[in-house]
Amino acid sequence: MKKLLLPLFAVALLAGCDKKAEEPAKPVAAAASYIDKIKARDKLIVGVFTDKPPFGFVNEAGRYVGFDTDIGRQFAKDLLGDENKVEFVAVEPASRIPFLQSDKVDLILANMTVTPERKEAVDFTNPNLKVAVQALVPNDSAVKRLDDLASRTTIVTTGTTADIWLTKNHPDWKLLKFEKNSESLQALSAGRGDAYAQDNLVLFSWAKQNPGYRVLEEKLGDEAPIAPAVKKGNTELRDWVNAELAKLGEEKFLLKLYDQYVRKELSDDTKPESVIVEGGKWQG
């Protein structure tokens, strides 16, 4: 009797296997889009500066504020319905790209200049600002032109456009590097270097708040766009930001932020269009 049951069991097992094989495969659920991921989290995570006024800084009340930071809040409002549904993560110039690559942030809004080297590592959206790199020196400095810095010490913040440009174009110049913009400016005021090379908008702002310094007229390289950045390959979020910038451009949103944060930092004859790129429409 046992010998009979064994073959019957084997037949039943094979029949069960054939039945399963004949059943149609269940459809694989489509991977959630990146925008859906942000909505499910109910929070947009944005990397910003905390020591680079007027673009990203922390005010007396401990609140993240500034030109870039307020753009992040507007993005959260239009994507999630509430400007407070944004988490700001403090970044330094050198950590911006690694933070995107390691998924610590969804988006970088930290005054990042578009360069060929950076475009290989991240995807930039359309621009929101334009900038040139210049150098700041004390009023009584003997430095008159950039070439005068060849035999002196130039302070830079690691990972900035100034750092990259000088390292590439003047590898023989002596550079003193710091991780934070605030540390670099403190080093200049303490006389640890002869000049500080940085985005000119930052230099103009600092020089106005700290009399006794002047910005050299010569520029390090050409004027360049500044843009938000997303992780390489995240075309969905990049395209959403581009559409958002276009929409905000119709409302002259960046001009409002310029009036709030930037205008008072620059000379009265500065034209807003020489600083902001409304609607992401770069012409350079």
Buried (B, 14 or more C-beta within 10 A) or exposed (E): EEEEEEEEEEEEEEEEEEEEEEEEEEEEEEEEEBBEEBBEEEBBBBBBBBBBBBBBBBEEEEEBBBBBBBBBBBBBBBBBEEBEBBBBBBBBBBBBBEBBEEEEBBBBBBBBBBBEEBEEBBBBBBBBBBBBBBBBBBEEBEBEEBEBBEEBBBBBBBBBBBBBBBEEEBEEBEBBBBBBBBBBBEBBBEEEBBBBBBBBBBBBBBBEEEEEBBBBEEBBBEEBBBBBBBBBEBEBBBBBBBBBBBEBBEEBBBBEBBEBBBBEBBEEEBEBEEBBBBBBEBEE
